[in-house]
């Protein structure tokens, strides 16, 4: 089953890569399946150390896109989450997103991740549906050129067409990377 998931993600990844490179990372960012979210997440990670704050924000979600999501009547956000998203200031949103981005880059340096050489490994996800809210928690695993495996966390919400990534943070080494004495 795990191999089937990996093959499916590779197929999705290949179909996304068929589009113009920039189009893959900047056009419609609503993804129908967790596999598509994982493939896109991996694409954002590639060469992340060479990206600017602005490029990262454009690839994940912009402040205006977040506000559009909060006001989208088709989005399954629930009243509490919609209210929280509506109350987020542009400064708070930008500061948090840039901090997450810089933490990813800093963690990459700490673990000597060669972002241009990473390869997709697998993904794990859970769909959460509560009180008219539908969200997707996703861990996208990737392998560094030294063989160490890491994952990045992302959080998405359903906007009526697909999942929109609103949070992209934390590079975490897997248990297999921990050296034992």
Secondary structure, DSSP 4 states (H G I P E B T S, - for coil): -HHHHHHHHHHHHHHHHHS-HHHHHHS--EESSHHHHHHHHHHHHTTGGG--HHHHHHHS--HHHHHHHHH-TT--BHHHHHHHHHH--HHHHHHHHHHHHHHHHHHHHHTT--TTT-EEEEEEEEEEEETTEEEEEEEEEEE-TTS-EEEEEEEEEE-SSSEEEEEEEEEEE-GGGS---
